[in-house]
């Protein structure tokens, strides 16, 4: 099989996500034959540095032998079983491990199978929690510029018009509060004041506030200070509202700590994890929750199921996915990945400093292993980000911009030499605009 043959067959049969398919009349698809470490390889032998971790999921490198072995071992024993009325060791071991490493007080685990599904679980659970207390609270609060997924509930609490506007008539009612627009304490306070005003105006009508800790990733990589999370935790306690932390994109080391919430020293009431949970190997998500929320659903059998949480997925707690997740967590601990990333984080900051000399670059920013900047001075119709993407591919680097925002979110196994190469290509791309 060649690149050309596979592209032809692909375009005949596949409708790709987040893609205007007509673009592929002039923008070639890249068929990938294999991957190892940070490199993707196509059918013609071309290699590409995966500088975005394949949509932010591949934290520990492609075809990681440690994780490969765990999945292979599990495959010979149990590939799947329903998690209603049955259980299995990988699910139990993973739940126990997650309770140990997540913020204190998150004592229960509910399994789902992707980030958006995890958001749906958390939203339903928050609403149902208050119904079981005898209250109906129809609203959720999210932040302006937020993104939480593309299923109906997840899209409803998002604020990205590009994904959301066309579906507005079918979405649930939500409220948006100001997000901190940068990492300054001034912006933190402005956003907290706006949030408090919103909570005051809607007392006893709000089930939960949902935020992406520290980085609004799909929201053009907007980054803010941990003090916002501390202030928000206090407000949620004050107004008796559940705090949902969407750590789907930022969990498992992306922000420099295992979880973004840890930098604020807070415990959310519900925390959604996915993406890096299995290091990108298998679809899996979990919702971590407090004992208090769990207890609100614990009751005698009711034929109408009014108090029970009747939510499920066919692949909930899949043994292969749980085994991949356990292996990824063991790998992070065994090889001290979070600590080793600290020097890489400093090196990324050094590379970002190279961009300060470009007049068409602004808002250079970083949170842990996530770096981003804006290209300015161009009309949206020029699709400057696409030009950077195309140049990167020509030089063996995968960069998938968000509009005019270029970001860097690599697998943690990347070396400093490879980080420098990515920034060499970025600088060349900007210089050619």
QUIZI-V27591 format. One record per backbone hydrogen bond with DSSP energy under -0.5 kcal/mol. CO is the residue of the C=O (numbers start at 0). NH is the residue of the N-H. If there is no record, write none. Layout:
co->CO nh->NH
co->CO nh->NH
//
This chain:
co->1 nh->5
co->2 nh->6
co->3 nh->7
co->4 nh->8
co->5 nh->9
co->6 nh->10
co->7 nh->11
co->8 nh->12
co->9 nh->12
co->9 nh->13
co->13 nh->15
co->15 nh->18
co->18 nh->20
co->19 nh->22
co->20 nh->23
co->21 nh->24
co->22 nh->25
co->22 nh->26
co->25 nh->27
co->28 nh->30
co->30 nh->32
co->30 nh->42
co->33 nh->40
co->35 nh->38
co->36 nh->61
co->37 nh->49
co->38 nh->35
co->39 nh->47
co->40 nh->32
co->40 nh->33
co->41 nh->44
co->45 nh->41
co->47 nh->39
co->48 nh->50
co->48 nh->397
co->49 nh->52
co->49 nh->410
co->50 nh->408
co->51 nh->55
co->52 nh->56
co->52 nh->57
co->53 nh->56
co->56 nh->58
co->58 nh->411
co->60 nh->63
co->61 nh->36
co->62 nh->64
co->63 nh->67
co->64 nh->68
co->65 nh->69
co->66 nh->70
co->67 nh->71
co->68 nh->72
co->69 nh->73
co->70 nh->74
co->71 nh->75
co->73 nh->76
co->73 nh->77
co->78 nh->319
co->82 nh->84
co->87 nh->91
co->88 nh->92
co->89 nh->93
co->90 nh->94
co->91 nh->95
co->92 nh->96
co->93 nh->97
co->94 nh->98
co->95 nh->99
co->96 nh->100
co->97 nh->101
co->102 nh->105
co->104 nh->106
co->104 nh->290
co->107 nh->288
co->109 nh->286
co->111 nh->284
co->111 nh->316
co->113 nh->117
co->114 nh->118
co->115 nh->119
co->116 nh->120
co->117 nh->121
co->118 nh->122
co->119 nh->123
co->120 nh->124
co->121 nh->125
co->122 nh->126
co->123 nh->127
co->124 nh->128
co->125 nh->129
co->126 nh->130
co->127 nh->131
co->128 nh->132
co->129 nh->132
co->129 nh->134
co->130 nh->133
co->134 nh->136
co->135 nh->137
co->138 nh->206
co->138 nh->207
co->139 nh->174
co->140 nh->209
co->141 nh->176
co->142 nh->145
co->145 nh->158
co->150 nh->154
co->151 nh->155
co->152 nh->156
co->154 nh->157
co->158 nh->144
co->158 nh->160
co->159 nh->162
co->159 nh->163
co->160 nh->164
co->163 nh->166
co->164 nh->167
co->166 nh->169
co->167 nh->170
co->172 nh->139
co->174 nh->141
co->176 nh->143
co->181 nh->224
co->183 nh->187
co->184 nh->188
co->185 nh->189
co->186 nh->190
co->187 nh->191
co->188 nh->192
co->189 nh->193
co->190 nh->194
co->191 nh->195
co->192 nh->196
co->193 nh->197
co->194 nh->198
co->195 nh->199
co->196 nh->200
co->197 nh->201
co->199 nh->202
co->201 nh->204
co->201 nh->205
co->204 nh->138
co->206 nh->241
co->207 nh->140
co->208 nh->243
co->210 nh->212
co->210 nh->245
co->212 nh->214
co->213 nh->223
co->214 nh->216
co->215 nh->220
co->215 nh->221
co->216 nh->220
co->217 nh->219
co->218 nh->221
co->221 nh->215
co->224 nh->227
co->225 nh->228
co->225 nh->229
co->226 nh->230
co->227 nh->231
co->228 nh->232
co->229 nh->233
co->230 nh->234
co->231 nh->235
co->232 nh->236
co->233 nh->237
co->234 nh->238
co->235 nh->240
co->236 nh->239
co->241 nh->208
co->241 nh->243
co->242 nh->244
co->242 nh->268
co->242 nh->269
co->243 nh->210
co->243 nh->245
co->244 nh->246
co->244 nh->271
co->246 nh->250
co->247 nh->275
co->249 nh->254
co->252 nh->255
co->253 nh->368
co->256 nh->252
co->256 nh->254
co->257 nh->251
co->257 nh->252
co->258 nh->261
co->258 nh->262
co->259 nh->262
co->260 nh->263
co->260 nh->265
co->261 nh->264
co->268 nh->289
co->269 nh->244
co->270 nh->287
co->271 nh->246
co->272 nh->285
co->273 nh->276
co->274 nh->277
co->274 nh->279
co->275 nh->278
co->277 nh->280
co->284 nh->111
co->285 nh->272
co->285 nh->287
co->286 nh->109
co->287 nh->270
co->288 nh->106
co->288 nh->107
co->289 nh->293
co->290 nh->294
co->291 nh->295
co->292 nh->295
co->292 nh->296
co->293 nh->296
co->294 nh->297
co->296 nh->298
co->301 nh->304
co->307 nh->309
co->308 nh->310
co->312 nh->315
co->314 nh->317
co->317 nh->321
co->318 nh->322
co->319 nh->323
co->320 nh->324
co->321 nh->325
co->322 nh->326
co->323 nh->327
co->324 nh->328
co->325 nh->329
co->326 nh->330
co->327 nh->331
co->328 nh->332
co->329 nh->333
co->330 nh->334
co->331 nh->336
co->332 nh->335
co->335 nh->339
co->336 nh->340
co->337 nh->341
co->338 nh->341
co->339 nh->342
co->339 nh->343
co->340 nh->344
co->341 nh->345
co->342 nh->346
co->343 nh->347
co->344 nh->348
co->345 nh->349
co->346 nh->350
co->347 nh->351
co->348 nh->352
co->349 nh->353
co->350 nh->353
co->351 nh->354
co->352 nh->355
co->353 nh->356
co->354 nh->357
co->357 nh->360
co->359 nh->375
co->361 nh->373
co->364 nh->371
co->366 nh->369
co->369 nh->366
co->370 nh->407
co->371 nh->364
co->372 nh->405
co->373 nh->361
co->373 nh->375
co->378 nh->381
co->379 nh->382
co->382 nh->386
co->383 nh->387
co->384 nh->388
co->385 nh->389
co->386 nh->390
co->387 nh->391
co->388 nh->392
co->389 nh->393
co->390 nh->394
co->391 nh->394
co->391 nh->396
co->392 nh->395
co->395 nh->48
co->396 nh->398
co->397 nh->50
co->398 nh->400
co->400 nh->402
co->401 nh->404
co->403 nh->374
co->403 nh->405
co->404 nh->401
co->405 nh->372
co->407 nh->370
co->410 nh->413
co->414 nh->418
co->415 nh->419
co->416 nh->420
co->417 nh->421
co->418 nh->422
co->419 nh->423
co->420 nh->424
co->421 nh->425
co->422 nh->426
co->423 nh->427
co->424 nh->428
co->425 nh->429
co->426 nh->430
co->427 nh->431
co->428 nh->432
co->429 nh->432
//
